[in-house]
Amino acid sequence: MRYRALMFSFLLSAGVVCLGGVINGNAGATAVSVNVDPVFKAYRGVKIGMTAAEARSALGDPKEKSDTEDLYAPADGEEARVFYDDAGKVRAISVMYTGDISKAPTAKAVIGEDVQANEDGGMFKRVEYEKQGYWVSYVKVAGDNPMIVITMQAI
């Protein structure tokens, strides 16, 4: 399990670096800001801005718990990290689906539209919801060990 946690942390860090490139205009991925209501508003009842106590009440006991983040594994092939700010409120949620990714939500269910796959079968799209104060991204990594990573983060 420790390997999976390390892999999850690595992928999340890599995603943040890639998204930094998108923000700075250095990546070929798609990031847009929209004035519509988000499709993906919560993960298993947890929303951006909730207290840690509310998040833990919705998700149950975490596998790993700290003041800054919790790790959950609610289903086989599904892991989630909930990140907290200095005030103890949810600032980001990142969910990774591995193995049978057919159980993961589709891009349309997360960002409201289908996403064109790259040549290798992977895909990425990030949508900012300024009015709601957060962004949502959908990443699909294709190949022999496919995975989908869905992230919500406060702006």
Order of alpha helices (4+ residues) and beta strands (2+ residues): alpha-beta-alpha-beta-beta-beta-beta-alpha-beta-beta-beta
